[in-house]
Amino acid sequence: MKVNPESIKKDFPIFLKGQPFAYLDTAATSQTPQVVLDVMDAYYTKFRANIHRGLYEVGEDASKAYDDARVKVARFIGAESHEVIFTAGATASSNMLVSMLEYSGIVKEGDEVVTTAMEHHASLIPLQELAKRNDLDLKHIPLAEDSVALDYSVVEKFITDKTKIVSIMLASNVTGVINEVARISEAAHKVGALVICDVTAAVGHMSVDVKTLGADFVYFSGHKMCGPTGIGVLWGRADVLKKLQPGVYGGGIVEEVTLARATYRGIPERFEAGTPNIAGAIGLGAAVGYLEEVGVENIHEHSKALADMAAKLLEEIPGVRVIAERDSLKNVGIVSFVVKGIHPHDVADILGKEGVAIRAGHHCAMPLVTDALGVPAVARASFYFYNTPEDIDALVRGIKKAQEIFNNFSK
């Protein structure tokens, strides 16, 4: 089934304002459909209460809605509901997971941690700090020469008997390239290493199944897949989670507490300390249902077709260099680019004034952008199921206007 973006836009209040608006920044955060806003409003206005505590009607309603959301999210990624942990977002998931692994003694001095040259700071920095605290060797699988893809020929050289953790993102939030996570997982498991996969740029944009990925842990944010901000997911294989200590401590995760010690509940409760983002979880559950109705594979087909169209048209503009995965089958729907003689921030500013929303910078992937790709920053257009070819036309016009402005300025 083909996606009908004009019909879909009717579900999103932001597109009903009347003025033209080409929103090409979903890789930073997606827009929110009315169905998500409705269920969150219902929580706040009809059954606002804490969960798993109140023995009264609205408390039970809140608990049921929260638990139902966990089931929906689990189904969406091919998991069991007790393996799904709600967090504050991908960054919170990553940091908490690193703490869980460290507190559980998974690594010791001299061990190796392997990641890639394209990781988001939310993944990279917690691993850097873990390595510093425990005197670990942190290694980075590089990009292939003259490519935005990883160099898979060196994977087995990087992943050795000393490797305890391998962390890789499913899709780059800069170049859109989709990584061969199952291949990396297989190599890691051969040496007994645990695999972490950041699927934030991919989930809700392409089919994501945790079993197919072969990872031991997967995490993502809700706000890039039509859900609210401040909610995320950490998934882990049940047999591994059962062996781990909590990464955050507090109320709600305990079986018994004395002044000297505490014993912890089973999974996933032992990893959700304190009052969670109840409305956010319920909203994420609604977002998942909405995406399932449209069909994630349909969304991916639409997004990668637009990305391919945009890349081709941008490459026709003199002075524009496209920095993206050019095989549309391997692109999640992202096209980054640079315009000769114009800083990406200036490009984004001019486009913004023309009603075209893109993002400029290093996109929380500075080692990828500045070192591996060799540019100080890139402008990024990211596509979703509410985007149209007309949005690309507006992008092209805006870039040409930026060139005209800067050419006139330099004369």
C-alpha positions in Angstrom: 0.0 0.0 0.0 1.3 3.4 -1.0 1.5 6.1 1.6 -0.8 9.1 1.0 1.0 12.0 2.7 -1.7 14.6 2.0 -4.2 12.3 3.8 -1.7 11.6 6.6 -1.1 15.3 7.2 -4.7 15.7 8.3 -3.9 13.6 11.3 -1.2 16.1 12.4 -2.4 19.4 13.9 0.8 21.3 13.0 0.1 20.8 9.3 -3.4 22.2 9.6 -2.3 25.8 10.1 -2.8 26.8 6.5 0.6 28.2 5.6 3.1 26.0 3.5 5.5 24.1 5.8 8.1 21.6 4.5 9.1 19.8 7.7 12.3 17.9 6.8 13.7 17.5 10.3 12.1 14.3 11.6 15.5 12.8 12.3 15.7 15.4 15.1 12.0 14.9 16.2 8.9 13.9 14.4 5.6 15.6 14.5 2.8 14.3 16.7 -0.6 12.9 15.4 -3.8 13.9 17.1 -4.4 10.3 18.3 -1.3 10.5 20.5 -2.3 13.9 21.9 -5.8 12.5 22.6 -4.7 9.6 24.8 -2.2 11.7 26.7 -5.0 14.3 27.3 -7.3 11.5 28.5 -4.7 10.4 31.1 -4.3 13.9 32.4 -8.0 14.7 32.5 -9.8 11.4 33.1 -7.5 8.9 35.0 -4.5 10.9 36.3 -3.0 8.7 39.0 0.3 6.9 39.8 0.6 3.4 38.5 0.7 0.0 40.4 -0.1 1.7 43.7 -3.6 3.1 43.9 -6.4 0.6 44.7 -9.1 2.8 43.2 -10.6 3.2 39.8 -8.5 5.9 38.2 -5.4 4.3 39.6 -6.3 1.0 38.1 -7.1 2.7 34.7 -3.7 4.4 34.7 -1.9 1.1 35.5 -3.8 -0.7 32.7 -3.1 2.0 30.1 0.6 1.9 31.1 0.9 -1.8 31.0 -1.0 -2.0 27.7 1.5 0.5 26.2 4.3 -1.9 27.2 2.6 -4.7 25.4 2.1 -2.6 22.2 5.7 -1.5 22.1 7.0 -5.1 22.7 4.8 -6.3 19.8 6.1 -3.5 17.6 9.7 -4.6 17.9 9.1 -8.4 18.1 9.8 -8.7 21.8 8.2 -10.0 24.9 6.5 -7.4 27.1 8.6 -8.2 30.2 11.7 -7.4 28.2 10.6 -3.8 27.6 11.9 -1.1 30.0 10.5 2.4 29.8 13.1 5.2 30.1 13.3 8.9 29.6 14.7 8.4 26.1 17.6 6.9 24.1 20.2 8.9 26.0 18.7 7.7 29.3 18.6 4.1 28.0 22.2 4.2 26.9 23.5 5.6 30.2 21.4 3.3 32.3 22.4 0.3 30.4 26.1 1.1 30.7 25.6 1.5 34.5 23.7 -1.8 34.6 26.6 -3.6 32.9 29.2 -1.9 35.0 27.5 -2.6 38.3 27.0 -6.2 37.3 30.7 -6.7 36.7 30.5 -7.4 33.0 33.8 -5.6 32.3 37.2 -5.6 34.0 40.5 -3.9 33.4 42.1 -4.8 30.1 38.8 -5.8 28.4 37.8 -4.4 25.1 34.7 -2.5 24.0 34.0 -2.1 20.3 31.8 0.5 18.7 31.9 2.3 15.3 33.0 5.6 13.9 29.5 6.8 13.2 27.8 6.5 16.7 25.6 9.1 18.2 27.1 10.9 21.3 24.4 9.3 23.4 26.0 5.9 22.7 29.6 6.9 22.3 30.2 9.1 25.4 28.8 6.7 28.0 31.1 4.0 26.5 34.1 6.4 26.7 33.4 7.1 30.3 33.0 3.4 31.0 36.3 2.7 29.4 38.0 5.5 31.4 36.6 4.3 34.7 37.6 0.6 34.2 40.8 1.0 32.1 39.2 -0.6 29.0 40.4 -0.5 25.4 37.7 1.3 23.3 38.0 0.5 19.6 36.0 2.0 16.7 35.2 0.1 13.4 36.0 2.7 10.7 34.1 3.6 7.5 35.1 1.9 4.3 37.3 4.1 2.1 35.4 6.7 0.1 32.1 5.4 1.6 29.6 6.3 4.3 29.2 2.6 5.1 31.3 0.6 7.7 34.3 -1.3 6.6 33.0 -4.8 7.3 36.3 -6.4 6.1 38.0 -5.4 9.4 35.2 -6.5 11.8 36.8 -9.7 12.9 40.1 -7.9 13.5 38.4 -5.5 15.9 36.2 -8.0 17.7 38.5 -10.4 19.6 38.5 -12.7 22.5 39.0 -9.7 24.7 35.9 -8.0 23.5 33.1 -7.9 26.1 30.7 -5.3 24.6 29.9 -4.3 21.0 27.8 -1.3 20.3 26.4 -0.3 16.9 23.6 1.9 15.6 21.1 0.4 13.1 20.9 3.5 11.0 23.1 6.6 10.9 21.3 9.8 11.8 23.7 11.7 9.5 24.1 9.7 6.3 21.0 7.5 6.6 23.0 4.3 6.0 21.5 1.1 7.4 24.1 -1.0 9.1 24.4 -4.8 8.9 23.7 -5.3 12.6 23.0 -9.0 12.4 26.4 -9.5 10.8 28.1 -7.6 13.6 26.0 -9.5 16.2 27.1 -12.8 14.9 30.8 -11.9 15.1 30.4 -10.6 18.6 28.6 -13.6 19.9 31.3 -15.9 18.5 33.6 -14.4 21.2 30.9 -14.2 23.9 30.5 -10.4 23.7 27.2 -8.6 24.4 25.7 -6.5 21.6 24.0 -3.1 22.1 22.1 -1.6 19.2 20.9 2.0 19.0 17.8 1.9 16.7 16.7 5.4 17.4 17.0 6.7 13.8 15.4 3.5 12.4 12.5 2.5 14.6 9.1 3.7 13.2 10.9 4.4 9.9 11.7 0.8 8.9 10.9 -2.6 10.2 12.8 -3.4 13.4 12.7 -6.8 14.9 15.0 -7.5 17.9 15.4 -11.2 17.1 16.4 -10.4 13.5 19.0 -8.0 14.7 20.5 -10.6 17.0 21.4 -7.9 19.6 21.2 -8.4 23.3 20.1 -4.9 24.0 18.2 -2.4 21.8 17.2 1.2 22.7 15.4 4.1 21.2 13.4 7.3 21.8 9.7 7.9 21.2 9.9 11.4 19.9 11.3 10.4 16.5 8.5 8.0 15.8 5.4 10.1 16.4 5.5 9.7 20.2 6.0 12.4 22.8 9.3 13.6 24.1 10.7 12.4 27.4 9.9 8.7 26.8 12.1 5.9 25.5 12.6 2.2 25.5 15.4 -0.1 26.6 14.9 -3.7 25.4 17.0 -6.6 26.7 17.0 -10.3 26.3 15.2 -11.7 29.3 17.9 -14.2 30.2 20.5 -11.4 30.2 18.4 -8.8 32.0 17.7 -11.3 34.9 21.5 -11.3 35.6 21.9 -7.6 35.8 21.8 -5.1 38.6 19.6 -2.0 38.3 21.2 1.0 36.8 19.1 3.5 38.7 17.9 3.0 42.3 14.8 4.1 44.1 11.3 3.3 44.9 9.2 0.9 42.9 11.9 -1.6 42.1 12.2 -3.4 45.4 10.8 -6.5 47.1 12.1 -5.6 50.5 14.2 -2.9 52.1 15.9 -2.7 55.5 18.3 0.0 56.7 21.2 -2.1 55.5 20.1 -3.7 52.3 17.5 -4.1 49.5 16.3 -6.9 47.4 14.9 -6.2 43.9 11.9 -7.2 41.9 11.9 -9.1 38.7 12.1 -7.7 35.2 11.2 -5.2 34.0 10.1 -3.6 37.3 13.6 -3.7 38.8 14.8 -1.3 36.2 12.0 1.4 36.4 12.8 3.3 39.6 10.5 6.1 40.7 7.4 7.4 39.0 7.8 7.0 35.3 6.5 9.2 32.4 3.1 7.6 32.5 1.5 9.9 29.9 4.6 9.5 27.7 4.4 5.7 27.8 0.7 5.8 27.0 1.4 8.3 24.1 4.1 6.0 22.8 1.7 3.1 22.8 -0.7 5.1 20.7 2.1 6.2 18.3 3.0 2.5 17.8 -0.7 1.7 17.0 -0.8 4.6 14.5 2.4 3.5 12.7 1.1 -0.1 12.6 -2.0 1.1 10.8 0.0 2.9 8.2 2.5 0.1 7.9 6.2 0.7 8.7 7.4 -1.0 5.5 5.1 1.4 3.6 6.6 4.3 5.5 10.1 3.2 4.7 9.3 2.8 1.0 8.0 6.3 0.9 10.8 7.8 2.8 13.6 6.2 0.9 12.0 7.1 -2.4 11.9 10.8 -1.3 15.5 10.6 -0.1 16.6 9.2 -3.4 14.7 11.9 -5.3 16.2 14.6 -3.1 19.7 13.3 -3.4 19.5 13.2 -7.2 18.1 16.8 -7.4 20.6 18.2 -5.0 23.5 16.6 -6.9 22.3 18.5 -10.0 22.8 21.9 -8.2 26.4 23.2 -8.9 28.4 23.5 -5.7 26.3 21.0 -3.7 27.9 17.9 -2.3 25.5 15.1 -1.1 26.8 13.2 1.9 24.4 10.2 2.3 24.0 6.6 1.5 23.1 6.6 -2.2 21.7 3.1 -2.4 18.1 3.8 -1.5 17.7 0.2 -0.3 20.2 0.9 2.4 19.0 4.4 3.4 16.5 5.0 6.2 15.4 8.3 4.6 18.1 10.9 5.3 20.1 13.1 3.0 22.9 15.3 4.3 24.7 17.8 2.2 27.0 20.8 2.1 26.9 23.9 -0.2 30.2 25.2 -1.3 31.0 28.6 0.2 28.0 28.6 2.6 28.1 27.3 6.1 25.3 24.7 6.8 23.9 26.9 9.5 23.4 29.8 7.0 21.8 27.4 4.6 19.4 26.2 7.3 18.6 29.8 8.4 17.7 30.8 4.9 15.7 27.7 4.3 13.8 28.3 7.6 12.8 31.7 6.4 11.4 30.0 3.3 9.3 27.6 5.3 11.6 24.6 5.0 12.8 23.0 8.2 16.1 21.2 8.2 18.9 20.7 10.7 22.5 21.8 10.4 25.5 20.9 12.5 27.3 17.7 13.5 24.1 16.1 14.7 25.6 14.7 17.9 28.0 12.6 15.8 31.0 14.9 15.7 33.7 12.2 15.1 31.7 11.0 12.1 31.2 14.4 10.6 34.5 16.1 11.4 36.9 13.2 11.3 35.5 10.4 9.1 33.6 12.7 6.6 36.0 15.6 6.9 33.6 18.5 7.1 32.9 20.9 10.0 29.1 20.4 9.7 26.4 19.3 7.3 22.9 20.3 6.5 20.5 17.5 6.9 17.1 16.8 5.3 15.2 13.9 6.8 12.0 12.4 5.3 8.9 10.8 6.8 5.5 9.7 5.7 4.0 13.2 5.8 6.6 14.5 3.3 5.9 15.1 -0.4 7.9 15.8 -3.6 6.7 19.4 -3.2 8.8 19.6 0.0 11.8 18.6 -2.0 11.0 21.3 -4.6 10.9 23.8 -1.8 14.3 22.5 -0.4 15.9 22.9 -3.9 14.5 26.4 -4.3 15.7 27.4 -0.9 19.3 26.1 -1.6 19.4 28.0 -4.8 18.2 31.2 -3.0 20.9 30.7 -0.5 23.5 30.5 -3.2 22.0 33.6 -4.9 22.2 35.6 -1.6 25.8 34.6 -0.9 26.8 35.2 -4.5 25.4 38.7 -4.4 27.0 39.4 -1.1 30.4 38.3 -2.3 30.3 40.6 -5.4 
